Amino acid sequence: MPSIDIRRPHQLPIAAARAVVDRVAARMQEKFGMDGQWHGDTLRFSRPGANGTIAIDSDAIQVNVQLGMMLAPLKGLIEQEIRRKLDEHFS
């Protein structure tokens, strides 16, 4: 199963970083039907064809996504979009 693993430094307080992830997750819910739940400072999400985590620590965001067979061909586009969103919200 193809995976995407991206770590991005940030300078936000954890609460502020979590608020950003909440906003992005709400948009992903609307757009892609993704379900997510917080476990501590890690958002675990899933939808048909993909699942993963967004972990927040004091100085970095770690995004890990496992793609199913149907989304595997789109790995490059999905990774590019994740990087773009990270740049937009955490640079």
C-alpha positions as CSV (number, residue, x, y, z in Angstrom):
1,M,0.0,0.0,0.0
2,P,1.6,3.3,-1.0
3,S,2.2,5.8,1.7
4,I,2.9,9.5,2.1
5,D,5.0,10.7,5.1
6,I,5.7,14.4,5.5
7,R,7.1,16.3,8.5
8,R,6.9,20.1,8.5
9,P,8.3,22.4,11.2
10,H,6.0,25.0,12.7
11,Q,6.2,27.8,15.2
12,L,2.6,27.9,16.4
13,P,1.4,27.0,19.9
14,I,0.0,23.4,19.9
15,A,-3.6,24.8,20.4
16,A,-3.3,27.1,17.4
17,A,-1.8,24.3,15.2
18,R,-4.6,22.0,16.3
19,A,-7.2,24.7,15.3
20,V,-5.6,24.9,11.8
21,V,-5.8,21.1,11.5
22,D,-9.4,21.2,12.6
23,R,-10.3,23.7,9.9
24,V,-8.5,21.7,7.2
25,A,-10.1,18.5,8.5
26,A,-13.6,20.1,8.3
27,R,-12.9,21.0,4.7
28,M,-11.7,17.4,3.9
29,Q,-14.9,16.1,5.5
30,E,-17.0,18.3,3.2
31,K,-15.0,17.7,0.1
32,F,-14.0,14.0,0.5
33,G,-16.2,12.5,3.2
34,M,-13.2,12.0,5.5
35,D,-14.0,11.0,9.1
36,G,-11.6,12.0,11.8
37,Q,-11.1,11.8,15.6
38,W,-8.6,13.3,17.9
39,H,-6.5,11.0,20.1
40,G,-4.4,13.4,22.2
41,D,-2.7,15.7,19.7
42,T,-3.1,13.2,16.8
43,L,-6.0,13.4,14.4
44,R,-6.7,9.9,13.0
45,F,-8.7,10.0,9.8
46,S,-10.1,7.6,7.2
47,R,-12.3,7.5,4.2
48,P,-12.7,4.8,1.5
49,G,-9.3,4.3,-0.1
50,A,-7.2,6.3,2.4
51,N,-6.4,6.5,6.1
52,G,-3.8,8.2,8.2
53,T,-2.8,10.6,11.0
54,I,-1.8,14.2,11.5
55,A,0.3,14.5,14.6
56,I,1.1,17.8,16.2
57,D,4.0,18.4,18.5
58,S,5.5,21.6,19.9
59,D,7.6,22.3,16.8
60,A,6.4,20.1,13.9
61,I,3.4,18.6,12.1
62,Q,3.7,15.0,10.9
63,V,1.3,13.8,8.2
64,N,1.1,10.1,7.4
65,V,-1.3,8.7,4.8
66,Q,-1.8,5.2,3.5
67,L,-3.5,5.0,0.1
68,G,-5.5,2.1,-1.1
69,M,-5.3,0.6,-4.6
70,M,-7.8,3.0,-6.1
71,L,-6.0,6.1,-5.0
72,A,-2.4,4.8,-5.5
73,P,-2.2,6.3,-9.0
74,L,-3.0,9.7,-7.5
75,K,-0.2,9.6,-4.9
76,G,1.8,12.4,-6.5
77,L,-1.1,14.7,-6.8
78,I,-2.3,13.9,-3.2
79,E,1.2,14.5,-1.8
80,Q,1.5,17.8,-3.7
81,E,-1.8,19.0,-2.3
82,I,-0.8,18.1,1.3
83,R,2.5,19.9,0.9
84,R,0.7,22.9,-0.6
85,K,-1.7,23.0,2.4
86,L,1.1,22.7,4.9
87,D,2.9,25.5,3.2
88,E,-0.2,27.6,3.2
89,H,-0.9,27.1,6.9
90,F,2.4,26.4,8.6
91,S,5.1,28.4,6.7
